[in-house]
Each structure stands twice: as structure tokens, then as C-alpha cells.
Amino acid sequence: MDILIIGGTGFIGRRLVHLLHARGHVVTVMDTEPAPTSFADLGERVRTIRGDVGSFTDVMAAMGDARPDRVVNLAYLIGSRHPPRAALHVNVLGMGHCFEAARILGVPHVVYAGSFAANGRQSHHGDRAVTEDDPVHPDDQYSRHKVMNEWQALDYIETHGMRITGIRTSYLTGADKVRGSTHHVRCITEPALGRAVTLPFRDMMQCLMHVDDAAQVFASVVLAEAPRHRIYNCGGLTVSLGELAAAVQRVLPGASIGFEHETGARAANSSFLIDNTRLAREFGVPARSLDGLVRQIIQETQAAAGLPGRPHRR
Ligand SMILES: NC(=O)c1ccc[n+]([C@@H]2O[C@H](COP(=O)([O-])OP(=O)(O)OC[C@H]3O[C@@H](n4cnc5c(N)ncnc54)[C@H](O)[C@@H]3O)[C@@H](O)[C@H]2O)c1
């Protein structure tokens, strides 16, 4: 297959490129920052071009050139502190450009990254796992844009009969994460480098997934002919920062991890009980223990810093 990945040099995208290449596909990557990730070692089946998802001309040119069987849109301004017009331009208009260009060029399947952030606070849902059919409760710039993207997709599905699939990704973690939420990353990477770390709340909850596993999920959904649903919860491991710290200390017994507050995060905690049954039944979800996730990130952090480490087990 020919696959166009917009925003493909980022945290998820660079892994997805490798996975799709390994399965024999031809991948075109379009990104405003093509440089951070080099795919030179992958040969001619991966091509990187500079392009802005906020420019319909760029999107049409990339898609018209690649003539893809699949389009994946990962380009986004993550977080909620962006100037409103700039964020709207990339997140909402950019998504619209992907859908419209795919419509014009007859792309059989478009996949985009949604977010668990659409669910809002866990308190909206009580002490139960949130499904894709539950009402959404966006409460900031980022989550409102994510909800808008789902409406945009639905509009193209209903009006034009397109196949568009959203993956409501959870908190993704990995040694190289630099944007979005990073408390859970620093909880592991700072001790891995022998440094003390202080985090805000021991009782802060999150549903965590290793980014490698999320890339596997994306690859499965992207390659599917006809996913049964238009939205999938990614899910993951539900843990508090305190539990994550304990897991780090099991691997690195001397790790110094402190908390400014023991409690206080729960009332405003974003959703952390996520039901991913739909995804698991149709595509499977990579199995991963908390200790395996922690060991992998420690090993990657130490390897990147040139420190001796031990091989990880999942
Ligand atoms: N990482 C997470 O924890 C997480 C969680 C939930 C949802 N998501 C979603 O997954 C998607 C990808 O996330 P990521 O973690 O890989 O982010 P990332 O920031 O690492 O990657 C995004 C990529 O998009 C590119 N980009 C930004 N603006 C662009 C533009 N105007 N045109 C073209 N490219 C542009 C960036 O250069 C970057 O390479 C986003 O939609 C994000 O909201 C991520």
C-alpha cells in the first residue's frame, strides 16, 4: 500500500513509519519539521517532504503526488496554551484539509489521532471506565479541538460516505516524549539518569500506554480495510503517579522521587478509566506490564545518555 503520514516525524509518527515500512508499505511523510527524524536508513520506500497541514495547497500536493491508499493525520499543536488562531489553523482547519483532499482524491481510508481528553474529567463519568459512546466533556482548547475533529469526521462520513477512523489515544509515554504531559515521563527518565525528581501529586491518575504500543495500534487500524467503528479508545494501564514511582523504585531501588502533595489531584483528574474493549476485540492491544514499561523507558533513557543498562523484559 501507499500511505501518507502527515505529522509523521513526531513521537508517534516516526514509530509508525518504521512499522509500516517493515510490513512492506511505501510511506510518504509530510511534516513542517522533516529534519528531526531521519528515515534515510529505510531506503526508497520512505520519502519525507516539508509541508503544512494548515495549507490546503500543501496537503493536496502531497496527497496528489503520493496517491495514497491510506492517509494518517498526526499533525497537531498539542496542549492548550497556543494562540487560538494558530491552534485552530493546524488542529481544525488542518484536519478539514486532510478530509477534503482525501474526498477529492478518493482515498479509501483516513485515520486520525483523537484523544482521551475528549472525555474531560473522570468525575463526569463516576468510578467506571469510559466508552466511546459516553458523552464527551471537553474543557480546554486541545480537548475542544479533538471533539471538533470527531464531528468533522462524522460530517464527511455521513455526507460523503467516506471511511475515516479516529483513535482516542491515551497518555502516551516514552523516553523521547517532549510535548504534552510529561510528569509520567520525568518520573522514570530523571531517576534513570541518577537525578532526583519532584512531581506535583502522588494521587494523580493516568491511563498510560507506551508509544511503541500505540504505534502498533495505529498500524493495525491504518492497514484495516474497513474498521467496524469510527472511533476507538486506545486504553492502557491505569496508574497513579505514586504507583508509577513505586514501579521505578522496584527497578532502581535508590531512585529519589518526591511529591509536592500526597493528595489533591482527583477532583480535576482527566479521565483515567478507559474502556478499550472495542479496540481489543477487533484489533488486539499489545500486552505490557507496568514494570516492563518502566524497564524499557529506563533502558532507552540510559542508552541515549551512553550509560550502561540492562536489557528490558515486557
Ligand atoms: N503523545 C500523546 O501522549 C498523545 C496523547 C493523545 C493524543 N495524541 C495525539 O496524537 C497525535 C500525534 O501526537 P505526537 O505525540 O506524535 O505529537 P508530536 O508533536 O510529537 O508530533 C506531531 C507532528 O506534527 C508536526 N506538525 C505540527 N504542526 C504541523 C503542521 N502545521 N503541518 C504539518 N505537520 C505539523 C510536528 O512537527 C510533529 O512532527 C496528535 O494529534 C496528538 O494530539 C498524542
The ligand as a Tripos MOL2 file, in Angstrom:
@<TRIPOS>MOLECULE
LIG
   44    48     1     0     0
SMALL
NO_CHARGES

@<TRIPOS>ATOM
      1 N1          1.5950   11.7600   22.6510 N.am      1 LIG1
      2 C1          0.4950   11.6400   23.3860 C.2       1 LIG1
      3 O1          0.5410   11.3660   24.5970 O.2       1 LIG1
      4 C2         -0.8550   11.7970   22.7310 C.ar      1 LIG1
      5 C3         -1.9950   11.5400   23.5040 C.ar      1 LIG1
      6 C4         -3.2480   11.6960   22.9270 C.ar      1 LIG1
      7 C5         -3.3450   12.0910   21.6050 C.ar      1 LIG1
      8 N2         -2.2160   12.3380   20.8770 N.ar      1 LIG1
      9 C6         -2.3660   12.8230   19.5060 C.3       1 LIG1
     10 O2         -1.5480   12.1050   18.6060 O.3       1 LIG1
     11 C7         -1.1400   12.9880   17.5300 C.3       1 LIG1
     12 C8          0.3750   12.9380   17.3780 C.3       1 LIG1
     13 O3          0.9520   13.1880   18.6310 O.3       1 LIG1
     14 P1          2.5290   13.1040   18.8800 P.3       1 LIG1
     15 O4          2.6890   12.8030   20.3190 O.co2     1 LIG1
     16 O5          3.1540   12.2690   17.8530 O.co2     1 LIG1
     17 O6          2.8890   14.6270   18.6760 O.3       1 LIG1
     18 P2          4.2240   15.3180   18.1180 P.3       1 LIG1
     19 O7          4.0880   16.7620   18.4530 O.co2     1 LIG1
     20 O8          5.4280   14.5900   18.5360 O.co2     1 LIG1
     21 O9          4.0400   15.1110   16.5480 O.3       1 LIG1
     22 C9          3.2300   15.9560   15.7770 C.3       1 LIG1
     23 C10         3.9450   16.2150   14.4790 C.3       1 LIG1
     24 O10         3.1430   17.1320   13.7240 O.3       1 LIG1
     25 C11         4.0220   18.0660   13.1270 C.3       1 LIG1
     26 N3          3.2570   19.2750   12.8220 N.ar      1 LIG1
     27 C12         2.8720   20.2410   13.6840 C.ar      1 LIG1
     28 N4          2.2190   21.2080   13.0180 N.ar      1 LIG1
     29 C13         2.2020   20.8310   11.7160 C.ar      1 LIG1
     30 C14         1.6780   21.4050   10.5370 C.ar      1 LIG1
     31 N5          1.0660   22.6090   10.5510 N.pl3     1 LIG1
     32 N6          1.7940   20.7240    9.3760 N.ar      1 LIG1
     33 C15         2.4510   19.5280    9.3310 C.ar      1 LIG1
     34 N7          2.9910   18.9520   10.4180 N.ar      1 LIG1
     35 C16         2.8620   19.5940   11.5910 C.ar      1 LIG1
     36 C17         5.1370   18.2820   14.1340 C.3       1 LIG1
     37 O11         6.3020   18.8110   13.5250 O.3       1 LIG1
     38 C18         5.3240   16.8680   14.6740 C.3       1 LIG1
     39 O12         6.3010   16.1650   13.9280 O.3       1 LIG1
     40 C19        -1.7020   14.3690   17.8850 C.3       1 LIG1
     41 O13        -2.9280   14.5360   17.2390 O.3       1 LIG1
     42 C20        -1.9290   14.2670   19.3760 C.3       1 LIG1
     43 O14        -2.9150   15.1620   19.8200 O.3       1 LIG1
     44 C21        -0.9730   12.2040   21.4090 C.ar      1 LIG1
@<TRIPOS>BOND
     1     1     2 1
     2     2     3 2
     3     2     4 1
     4     4     5 ar
     5     4    44 ar
     6     5     6 ar
     7     6     7 ar
     8     7     8 ar
     9     8     9 1
    10     8    44 ar
    11     9    10 1
    12     9    42 1
    13    10    11 1
    14    11    12 1
    15    11    40 1
    16    12    13 1
    17    13    14 1
    18    14    15 2
    19    14    16 1
    20    14    17 1
    21    17    18 1
    22    18    19 2
    23    18    20 1
    24    18    21 1
    25    21    22 1
    26    22    23 1
    27    23    24 1
    28    23    38 1
    29    24    25 1
    30    25    26 1
    31    25    36 1
    32    26    27 ar
    33    26    35 ar
    34    27    28 ar
    35    28    29 ar
    36    29    30 ar
    37    29    35 ar
    38    30    31 1
    39    30    32 ar
    40    32    33 ar
    41    33    34 ar
    42    34    35 ar
    43    36    37 1
    44    36    38 1
    45    38    39 1
    46    40    41 1
    47    40    42 1
    48    42    43 1
@<TRIPOS>SUBSTRUCTURE
     1 LIG1         1 GROUP 0 **** ****
